[in-house]
Amino acid sequence: MVRFFLLGIFFLTPGMFCHTLYAFGNGTEIQTPGISVGTAPEILENVGIEEHLGETLDLSLMFRDETGSVLPLRNFFHEDKPVVLALVYYSCPSMCNLLLNGMTDTLKNLEWNAGNQFHVVVVSIDPTETPQLAKLKRESYLANYARFQAEKGWHFLTGDQDNITRLTKAVGFKYRYDEKKSEYVHAAATYVITPAGKISYYHYGLKSDPKVLRLSLVEASENRIGTVMDRIILFCLRYDPTKKGYAFYAMNIMRIAGGLFALGLAFFLGMFWYQQRRPSTLKG
């Protein structure tokens, strides 16, 4: 009976283990996109985010960095580092600042540093904004972040309307300009992009859970960063677009359960075989 009880524990452990890790690693499973408060309902038509998971961004799109240099987007991507992308505009009176503040707070809660394990790219959706304004914004957030590694890995970009439109369409970022208020109406989210430019994860809302951001960066890096524990957690999870977050992936949990069950069965059968042969060996 004891043996069967132990075998049962072997079989059930993977599910309980993954559940515990998931609860620890994902405090908020469903996040809701933010929309500017106080805007007329009609202006919200065609505003939001349409997920394009797996789509590859055109890294030949041209943008100006904070120094005024015109560079292709690929210059801000590196072969071993995922990118956290934010689409905002620097003169935004409210939401964009809240989004960037929330993103910075989340990044400060990561043990990793922007510029080392990952890069951050912020792109203005306003074609009239200048590199000078981008530079001021960058200096402000680098000072808040207060990690010297970010100097080489956190960029604030501006661009013309054509390149902005092509980038926002690829991401699925739908926004409108409210002429009455002279401001853009848009949702709040940040995006994790693989080193090759593929969209890997959507983080909705003004602030992401640091543990979820960490997992999404590990996934986007194809395990080039992170620990063995991160990979075990990710093996149990998959991004679920309907829940806007990670959810259990039953197939992999069953694979772990099956593997452990087979190992446990082999162990107990081996012990049984050993105990059965032991008396005859002693008699001889």
N, C-alpha and C positions, 0 to 999 in steps of 0.2 A: 504493500500500500504506500509505503514511504517513497518508493521509487516512482510510482505513478504520480504521486503528489509533486515530486520534484520535476518530473517531466512536464506536468501542467504548468509549473512556474516557468520553465524554459520556454514553453509555447506562448504564454501570456506576457512575458517580460518585455518583448519589443514594443508591443502596443502601449503598455504603461510607460515605458521609457520614453518613447516618442511623444506621448501626450504630455509628460512632465516637462520635457525640453521645449515643446511647443508653447505650453503655458508660460514657461519662463521667458522664452525668446520672443513672444508676440503678445504683448499686453493688450493691444488694440488690433483686432483682426480686420474690422471694417472701418474705413475712414471715408468721410464724406467730402466731396469737393466743395470748396468755398466759392461763393459768388459775392460780388460787391453788394453791401447792404444799402437799401434805400433806393435802388434803381427801379425804374418803371418796368413792369412785367414784359411789355412788348420789346424792350431793348435786349431782353435776355434770350430772345429767339436766336437759335444757332450759336449759342454761347455754351461752352462746356469742353469736355475732353472725350474724344473717341479713341479708344485704345488701339494702337497699332503694334502690339507686341510682336517681336521678331523682325519687324521691318528695319532695314538698314538705312541710316541717314546718309545723305549725299555729302561726303566729307570734302568735296571740292567747292562747296559753297564758300563765298568770300565774305569775310567780316573784318572790321577794324578792331584791333585790340586797344587797350587803354593808353598805349603810346601813340596811336594813330596809324600804326603799320597795318596794311591790308594783307591778310593772310587767309589761306584756305582753312576750313574747319579742322582738317586733319592735323594741322600743326598743334592742336590742343589735345590730341589723342595720342596715346603711346601704347606700344604693343603689350605691355604687361599691367596697365592701370585702367580700371573702369573710371567712368566720368559721371559725376552728379551734375545734371543739367537743370537750370532754372530759366524760365521764360517770364520776364517781367518788363517793366520800363522804369527808368531811374527817377523820373519826376512824378511817379505815382503818389497820390496823396495819402494812401492808406494801405491797401491790401498787399502791394508788392513789398513794402517795408516790413509788414508783419510776416510775410512769407520768408524774406531773407533773414529777418531776426530769428524766426523759428528754426530755419535751416541751420543758422550759425550756432544756436543753442544745442541742436542735435549733434552737430559736428564736434562741438566742445565736449560732449559726453562720450565720444568715441575715443578709444585709446590710440587709434590710428591717426595719422596726420595727412591733411590735404597737401599734396605735393610729394608724398612718399608712397602710400599705398593706393591712393586714388587722386583724381583731379576734380576740380569744380569749375564749371563753365556757366556763366550767367550771360544771357543774351537779351538785349533790349528789343521789344517788339515795336518800338517807336522809331521810324526811320529818320526823324528830325534830331534825334539825340546825338551828342558828339562824344568823341573820345575823352575830351576834357571832363565832361560830366561822369563818364564811366570811370575815369581815374580817381575822381573824388569819392565816388561810391566805393570803389575798391579799397582805397586807403582807409575809409571808415570801417569797413568790415574786416579788413586784415588786422586793424588795431583791436577790434572787438574779439576776434578769434585768438589773437596773441600767440601764434605759433609761427616761428620763422620759416618753417618748411613750406608754408602756404605761399610765400613770395613767388615761388616758381610753379605753383600748381593751382592757383585760383585766379581766373581771368574774367574780366567784365568786357563784353563785346558790344559793338554797335554795327549796323549794316544798312543797306538800302532795302527798299520795299520788296523787290523781287527775291532776294536771298532770304529775307525774313519770312515771306509768305511760303516759300518752298520748305523752309525748316519747320515752321509751325504746322503746315499741312502734313508733313512726314510724321511728326509727333502726334498729331490729332488734336492740337491745341486750337480751339475755336474761340475767337474773340471778336468784339466789335468796338467801333469808336463812337462814343456818345458826344455828338457835336454840341448839344445843349450844355453839357457839363464840362466839355473839353477834356475828357478822360476816356481811357479804355475800360471796357467791361470784359471781365475774363474770370476763369476759374483759378483755383489755387492748387498747384501740384508741383512736385519735383520728379525728375526722371533719372533712372540709372541706366547708363548706356555702356555697352561692352567696349573694350579697347578697339574693336573693329568697326564700331559705330552702330551696332544693333541695339534696338530698344529692348531692355531686359525687365524693367520693373517701373510701375507707376506708384508714387507715394502721394496720396491725396491729402488735402488739408494744409493748414498753415505750419504744421510741425509734425515731423515723423518720429516714430519710436526708434531710439538709437539701436536697439537690438535688431529690429526689423531692417533698418538701413544697413547694418553690418552684414546680415545674411544676404541681402540683395546685392551688396558689393562683392561678397565672396562668390555668389552665383555668377555675376556678370564677369568676374575675373577668370572664370573657369578654374576655380580653386588655386589660382596663383597666389592668392593671399588668404589669410584665415588659418584656423587650427583644424585639427582632426575632428574636434567636437563640432565645429561649425559645419563640417562636411556631413557628419552623421545626422545632424538636425536637418540639413537640406535634403538628405536622402529620404527623410520621412515626409517631406513637404513638397508641394508644388504651388505655383502662383495660380490662384483661382480668380479669373476676371469677374465672375458674378459676385464674389465676396470682396473684391478689391484688396486682396491680401493673400498670404500663404494659408494653405489648408492641407489637411492630411492627404497623403497619396497612398491609398490602400494597397496598391500592388507592391510597392517597395516595402511597406510594413510587413506584408505577408511573406515577402522574400526573406526578410530578416528573421521572421518567426520560423519559416521553413528551414532556414539554415541552422538556426540555434536548436530547433527540434531535432534535426538530423545529427548534429554534433552531440546533443544530449543522449539521443537514442544509441549512437555509436559508443558513447562512454559507458552507459549502463550495460549494454550488451557485452562490451569488453570486460567490464567488471564481473558480470555474470559468468562469462566464459572462463575467466581467470580463476574464480572461486570454485567452479565445477572441476577444473583440472588440478587444482592445488592438492586435494587429498590423495589422488592417485600418484602424484609426483612424490609426495612425502612417503607413501608406502614403498615405492620402488627404491 
